[in-house]
Amino acid sequence: MLGGRVQPILRRARTTSSRLVGRLQEAHSLRMEALLGDLSRPLLVVTSINSSIVNSPELVERKRA
């Protein structure tokens, strides 16, 4: 009697699991496409920082607080 009820439940669980795996793979694929798309854009590189900005009294006061 119990075996008759367990089979449909297991079948549904496998189907749900397969759907979740499919969605996970799709999300991963979209994420990878987004990451690769970002890498194709030019990157901004900061080569120097103005020392007057770094040594600003306001920043020094914030660090002490």
N, C-alpha and C positions, 0 to 999 in steps of 0.2 A: 504494500500500500504506500509506504513512504517512497519507494523507488520511483513510482509513477509521478510524484510531485517534484522530486529532486532533478530529474532529467531536464524538464523545461526551464527550471531555475538556472541550472548550469549552462544550458544553451544560451539563455539571455545574458548571463554573466560574460560568456565568451564573446558574444556579439558586442556588448557594451565595451568590453576590454579592447576589442579590435577597433572600434570607433575611436576610442580614446587614443590608442596608439597612432591611428591615422591622423587625428587632429594634432597630436604632439609633433609628428613628423612634418606636417604642413606648416605648423608654427615655426619649427626649427628652420625649415627651408626659407620661409619669408624673412626670418631674422638674419640668416646668412646672406640673403640677397641685399638686405638693408645694410649690413656691415660692409659688404663688398662695394656697394654703391658709395658709401662714405669714404672708402679708401681711394676711390677714383677722383675725388674732388681735391683741389689744391689745398695744401695745409698751410696754416699761418704759423710762422716760426718767429718767436721773439728772440732777437739777437742781443739786445742790451736793455737795461733798465736804468732810467734816470735816477742817479743817487739821491737827488733832492726829494724825489717821491718816496724812496725807501726810508730816508732819514727824517721824514716829516714829523714835527713835534706832536701832531695829532695822533699819529700811529704809535709813537713812543708812549704817549699817555694812555692809549687804549691797552697797550701791552701790560702796563703797570697795574691797571685797574682790575 
